[in-house]
Amino acid sequence: MITRSSSGGGFNIAAVTKKIDVDNRISLRYYHRIADNILKQADIFREEKNIIDLYVMLLRFSSLVTETIPCHKEYRTSLQSSKLNLKRKLNTAMTELEELKPAVSEKLQELQYKQIYQLHKQQKSQQSQTLEPSVEWPLVRRNVNDFSIKQPVINQYGYQAQKAFSLSKQTGEHLQRVSLSIPRAKEETLSKHSILGPNGLRGQWQGPTHYKVQYPSTLDFTPIQIPGVNSTQNSTEDGIVMKEENGGSEQDKSSLESVVPPKTDNQQIEESISLISFEDESASQSEVIRQPSLPPVLVEVQDLIPASTPETETESGLVNGSDDALVCSEDPLQLHIPTELMNSFMKLAKSNTNKNLETCGVLAGSLKNRKFYITALIIPKQESTSDSCQTTNEEEIFEVQDKQSLFPLGWIHTHPTQSCFMSSIDVHTHYSYQIMLPEAIAIVMAPRDTSRKHGIFRLTSGGMTIIRHCPRRGFHSHDPPSDGSPIYRQCTDVYMNPDLKFDVIDLR
């Protein structure tokens, strides 16, 4: 009922309070009922202290009274008392709109700030997930001078991803240069010292005879400095030189020399032998510090059973109602249907179905917490054929709805000999229901359709335009809307509610 602007920020109230084009094929009293239904919704939103939807309903009422109804061909000949009554209601609505305007503006600004904050938080979370693999430090395979080089936890100290990546890359290059400074033994020497011997698996190992293995006499055992939290980076040709505050590196060096005793030549040779390895670098035995996993995300659980697969959920902009009355598109509110309603209707229509005659019923209900609930199934007097059904006494239907203060939420009918779809007659019939209330639905029951026994449909905005300008009657074809959308589509904001009770009112 409130829309986001195309830029993604703020909310567009004008989009949901735009002018309703008049259709002279619909009687003027029908538009008066539309006005009464809008005021009825406004009363409910006022009781629930939902000032935003109340404001929208009052704007819709004002537009209908000032821009739509006066354009109807029957308006000039209508009763003067009816005009005065509408004018009186309009003055009351305009006064309340002026009183609500400051509070609504403040509420919309608050919702806009919340939206921007949530959007910023979501983008930040997506960026952190995208950059997480690139900030991992390279695995360090060996210990230098018997002390371990541990990886810092990047996320705890708030490193910038780009800086951490460059430091990781340069540190890896430095480690590579250190390993390259140790001369590699000849292939012949490696084969002599191989576990498998010079001849591989099929040969027997033989000790060296006149060959003498020459190991490097000097090795670079300078500890590799990993960037710290408060360190700064200076790149040189030989690697990374880190400068720490208050001479921290000198203190670490002196403390390290006091703990690690000087090594003899034999110990250095043994360590140099251990540096010659035939294992893959990935088979490291050193401790690996893993990045922390993402926290669990709270998921909303829908206790109700969707009436259809939400295959067009993103297109229809389905969003659950909230305390802030925040929705994302012009699409209608959720509508809840009792689970047993369709079965009950088919039982009432069984006699006609056996005769291949259509049966229709009217759906009515209530509004609470921005959700419509079907609470009544009205079976009116009707005339039926094998492919059509027409009510004969609409005044009786209106009387029942007004007496019980029910909203007209659509209609239900059978296709005893056809498949589950909306015929050209059906879309014209449903057009009058959806003009009355945008949330109105059309349920088609097709017991002989093997692929789908029922369907819940609603006209698209393009379909409403096509039907409004279509002068034909009976069975005929329609051109598709200019935007390429279908004339009607399966509803995705309708739910089957097993706990919802309803009354059957048979007027036949």
Stockholm file with secondary structure:
# STOCKHOLM 1.0

chainA/1-508         MITRSSSGGGFNIAAVTKKIDVDNRISLRYYHRIADNILKQADIFREEKNIIDLYVMLLRFSSLVTETIPCHKEYRTSLQSSKLNLKRKLNTAMTELEELKPAVSEKLQELQYKQIYQLHKQQKSQQSQTLEPSVEWPLVRRNVNDFSIKQPVINQYGYQAQKAFSLSKQTGEHLQRVSLSIPRAKEETLSKHSILGPNGLRGQWQGPTHYKVQYPSTLDFTPIQIPGVNSTQNSTEDGIVMKEENGGSEQDKSSLESVVPPKTDNQQIEESISLISFEDESASQSEVIRQPSLPPVLVEVQDLIPASTPETETESGLVNGSDDALVCSEDPLQLHIPTELMNSFMKLAKSNTNKNLETCGVLAGSLKNRKFYITALIIPKQESTSDSCQTTNEEEIFEVQDKQSLFPLGWIHTHPTQSCFMSSIDVHTHYSYQIMLPEAIAIVMAPRDTSRKHGIFRLTSGGMTIIRHCPRRGFHSHDPPSDGSPIYRQCTDVYMNPDLKFDVIDLR
#=GR chainA/1-508 SS CCEECTTSSSEESGGGSCCCCCCTTSCHHHHHHHHHHHHHHHHHHHHTTCHHHHHHHHHHHHHIIIIIGGGSTTSTTSCHHHHHHHHHHHHHHHHHHHHHHHHHHHHHHHHHHHHHHHHHHHHHHHHHHHHGGGGCCCCCCSCBTTBCCCCCCHHHHTCCHHHHHHHHHHHHHHHHHHHHTSCCCCHHHHHHTCTTCTTGGGSCCCCCSSCCCCCCSCCCCCCCCCCCSSCEEEEETTEEEEECGGGHHHHHHHHHHHHSCCCCHHHHHHHHHHHCCCSCTTSCCSCCCCCCCCCCCCCCCCCSEESSCCTTHHHHTCCCCCTTCCCSSSSCCEEEEETTHHHHHHHHTHHHHHTTCCCEEEEEEEEETTEEEEEEEEECCEEECSSCEEESCHHHHHHHHHHTTCEEEEEEEECSSSCSSCCHHHHHHHHHHHHHCTTCEEEEECTTCSSCSEEEEEECHHHHHHHHTCCCCSSCCCCCCTTSCCSEEECSSEEEETTCCCEEEECC
#=GC SS_cons         CCEECTTSSSEESGGGSCCCCCCTTSCHHHHHHHHHHHHHHHHHHHHTTCHHHHHHHHHHHHHIIIIIGGGSTTSTTSCHHHHHHHHHHHHHHHHHHHHHHHHHHHHHHHHHHHHHHHHHHHHHHHHHHHHGGGGCCCCCCSCBTTBCCCCCCHHHHTCCHHHHHHHHHHHHHHHHHHHHTSCCCCHHHHHHTCTTCTTGGGSCCCCCSSCCCCCCSCCCCCCCCCCCSSCEEEEETTEEEEECGGGHHHHHHHHHHHHSCCCCHHHHHHHHHHHCCCSCTTSCCSCCCCCCCCCCCCCCCCCSEESSCCTTHHHHTCCCCCTTCCCSSSSCCEEEEETTHHHHHHHHTHHHHHTTCCCEEEEEEEEETTEEEEEEEEECCEEECSSCEEESCHHHHHHHHHHTTCEEEEEEEECSSSCSSCCHHHHHHHHHHHHHCTTCEEEEECTTCSSCSEEEEEECHHHHHHHHTCCCCSSCCCCCCTTSCCSEEECSSEEEETTCCCEEEECC
//
